Amino acid sequence: MGKRLGADGYPVPEVKLRDAYKMTCPICMSGDANMTVTKTQNWIVRCPSCVIVLYLNSIQSINLLRGFQTTMNNNPEYQVEHTRRIVENTPDWGT
């Protein structure tokens, strides 16, 4: 696959993320979320589906997210139930 060219005819630089991983979003259960490890070893979770940004800056919050991810990945029935309850309890903003 060749490089993408910009409007000026020069190649567009490719963005390479280090220490970035795909994960299941803890809010909407989408598999499109990205987790990035920062220079200070904090975790930033971004989900394009529900447009959330989680900033995890303590070992407790990181371990809670890791446990949540393990539970969701090991039990698909619970994942479906969890998602159903989130949708069921979503606030109605009158739209």
Residue frames as qw, qx, qy, qz and C-alpha x, y, z in Angstrom:
[[0.000, 0.890, 0.457, 0.000, 0.00, 0.00, 0.00],
 [0.449, 0.423, -0.002, 0.787, 1.46, 3.34, -1.05],
 [0.200, -0.327, -0.405, 0.830, 1.66, 6.52, 0.93],
 [0.149, 0.827, 0.542, -0.013, -1.25, 8.92, 0.84],
 [0.378, 0.204, 0.123, 0.895, -0.48, 12.21, -0.90],
 [0.021, -0.628, -0.428, 0.649, -1.68, 15.55, 0.38],
 [0.403, 0.857, 0.299, -0.115, -3.14, 18.39, -1.68],
 [0.000, 0.885, -0.373, -0.280, 0.37, 19.78, -2.17],
 [0.792, 0.469, -0.382, -0.079, 1.53, 16.48, -3.70],
 [0.137, 0.506, -0.774, 0.355, 3.79, 15.49, -0.80],
 [0.555, -0.213, -0.804, 0.017, 3.22, 12.35, 1.30],
 [0.526, -0.676, 0.022, -0.516, 1.09, 12.84, 4.42],
 [0.082, 0.420, -0.818, 0.385, 3.08, 11.77, 7.49],
 [0.684, -0.302, -0.637, -0.185, 1.76, 8.63, 9.15],
 [0.416, -0.621, 0.366, -0.555, 0.87, 8.92, 12.80],
 [0.663, 0.033, -0.737, 0.127, 2.32, 6.06, 14.80],
 [0.581, -0.658, 0.128, -0.461, 0.98, 5.53, 18.29],
 [0.397, 0.268, -0.815, 0.325, 3.21, 3.90, 20.84],
 [0.027, -0.106, -0.830, 0.547, 1.68, 2.01, 23.74],
 [0.535, 0.105, 0.018, -0.838, -1.84, 2.23, 22.26],
 [0.086, 0.049, 0.995, 0.004, -4.27, -0.68, 22.43],
 [0.484, -0.252, -0.466, -0.697, -7.77, -1.52, 21.23],
 [0.001, -0.075, -0.860, 0.505, -10.24, -2.34, 23.98],
 [0.183, -0.609, -0.734, -0.240, -13.91, -2.62, 24.83],
 [0.096, -0.478, 0.098, -0.867, -15.40, 0.70, 25.93],
 [0.145, -0.182, -0.841, 0.489, -16.55, 0.43, 29.56],
 [0.307, 0.288, 0.271, -0.865, -19.48, 2.75, 28.81],
 [0.666, 0.373, -0.105, -0.637, -21.03, 1.75, 25.49],
 [0.800, -0.093, 0.592, 0.016, -19.35, -1.68, 25.07],
 [0.659, 0.730, -0.143, -0.114, -18.06, -0.76, 21.63],
 [0.893, -0.145, 0.182, 0.386, -14.89, -2.55, 20.56],
 [0.508, 0.718, 0.075, 0.470, -13.54, 0.63, 18.96],
 [0.377, -0.922, 0.083, 0.000, -12.09, 2.22, 22.10],
 [0.662, 0.474, -0.361, 0.454, -8.37, 2.97, 22.26],
 [0.644, -0.749, -0.022, 0.152, -6.28, 2.96, 25.42],
 [0.522, 0.673, -0.270, 0.449, -3.05, 4.94, 25.37],
 [0.717, -0.503, -0.210, 0.434, -0.32, 4.85, 28.02],
 [0.119, 0.976, -0.069, 0.169, 1.09, 8.33, 28.65],
 [0.469, 0.549, -0.509, 0.468, 4.67, 9.23, 29.51],
 [0.268, -0.455, 0.554, -0.644, 3.70, 9.39, 33.19],
 [0.124, -0.015, -0.991, 0.039, 2.19, 5.86, 32.94],
 [0.459, 0.286, 0.441, -0.716, -1.40, 7.13, 33.20],
 [0.277, 0.267, 0.861, 0.332, -4.00, 5.59, 30.93],
 [0.348, 0.347, 0.009, -0.871, -6.26, 7.53, 28.58],
 [0.338, 0.306, 0.882, 0.119, -9.25, 5.68, 27.11],
 [0.290, 0.350, -0.144, -0.879, -10.98, 7.26, 24.10],
 [0.413, 0.328, 0.849, 0.033, -14.10, 5.87, 22.47],
 [0.061, 0.055, -0.401, -0.912, -15.26, 7.29, 19.12],
 [0.225, -0.422, -0.821, -0.311, -18.68, 5.61, 19.47],
 [0.347, -0.781, -0.514, 0.077, -19.85, 7.32, 22.66],
 [0.264, 0.739, -0.102, 0.612, -17.26, 10.14, 22.51],
 [0.664, -0.748, -0.008, -0.021, -15.94, 9.54, 26.01],
 [0.464, 0.571, -0.521, 0.433, -12.47, 10.19, 27.34],
 [0.799, -0.591, -0.116, 0.005, -11.45, 8.41, 30.56],
 [0.274, 0.708, -0.511, 0.404, -8.30, 9.57, 32.30],
 [0.893, -0.402, -0.201, 0.029, -7.00, 6.93, 34.71],
 [0.247, 0.758, -0.415, 0.438, -4.25, 8.34, 36.89],
 [0.462, -0.532, 0.609, -0.365, -4.04, 5.91, 39.81],
 [0.125, 0.211, -0.966, -0.085, -3.19, 2.24, 40.11],
 [0.348, 0.255, 0.772, -0.467, -6.62, 1.62, 41.68],
 [0.569, 0.564, 0.094, -0.591, -8.54, 3.06, 38.72],
 [0.373, 0.497, -0.704, -0.343, -6.31, 1.20, 36.24],
 [0.039, -0.081, 0.986, -0.139, -6.80, -2.09, 38.11],
 [0.478, 0.381, 0.556, -0.564, -10.58, -1.54, 38.26],
 [0.569, 0.579, -0.237, -0.534, -10.67, -1.03, 34.49],
 [0.232, 0.383, -0.882, -0.148, -8.51, -4.11, 33.93],
 [0.242, 0.097, 0.904, -0.339, -10.84, -6.20, 36.11],
 [0.547, 0.504, 0.273, -0.610, -13.87, -4.83, 34.28],
 [0.469, 0.549, -0.533, -0.441, -12.33, -5.67, 30.90],
 [0.050, 0.208, -0.976, 0.035, -11.50, -9.22, 32.06],
 [0.399, 0.281, 0.727, -0.483, -15.08, -9.72, 33.30],
 [0.569, 0.580, 0.013, -0.583, -16.56, -8.45, 30.04],
 [0.380, 0.517, -0.698, -0.318, -14.23, -10.51, 27.85],
 [0.013, 0.140, -0.981, 0.135, -14.76, -13.73, 29.83],
 [0.220, 0.410, 0.819, -0.336, -18.55, -13.51, 30.09],
 [0.007, -0.152, -0.505, -0.850, -20.35, -12.45, 26.88],
 [0.276, -0.621, -0.713, -0.174, -23.78, -13.01, 28.48],
 [0.351, -0.668, -0.343, 0.560, -22.95, -10.51, 31.21],
 [0.213, -0.169, 0.278, 0.921, -21.66, -8.07, 28.59],
 [0.130, -0.413, -0.656, -0.618, -25.03, -8.24, 26.78],
 [0.383, -0.703, -0.590, 0.106, -26.92, -7.77, 30.08],
 [0.377, -0.484, -0.117, 0.781, -24.67, -4.87, 31.09],
 [0.086, 0.038, 0.427, 0.899, -25.20, -3.15, 27.73],
 [0.233, -0.562, -0.706, -0.363, -28.97, -3.72, 27.93],
 [0.394, -0.703, -0.468, 0.363, -29.10, -2.06, 31.36],
 [0.277, -0.306, 0.094, 0.906, -27.05, 0.92, 30.18],
 [0.068, -0.237, -0.563, -0.789, -29.43, 1.48, 27.25],
 [0.349, -0.610, -0.704, -0.105, -32.46, 0.90, 29.49],
 [0.414, -0.725, -0.338, 0.435, -31.29, 3.51, 32.01],
 [0.385, 0.174, 0.207, 0.882, -30.06, 6.13, 29.56],
 [0.068, 0.521, 0.365, -0.769, -31.45, 9.57, 30.44],
 [0.340, 0.643, 0.605, 0.324, -34.12, 10.89, 28.09],
 [0.234, -0.310, -0.017, 0.921, -33.10, 14.39, 27.07],
 [0.395, 0.652, 0.367, -0.533, -36.32, 14.93, 25.16],
 [0.094, 0.456, -0.587, -0.662, -34.94, 14.21, 21.71]]
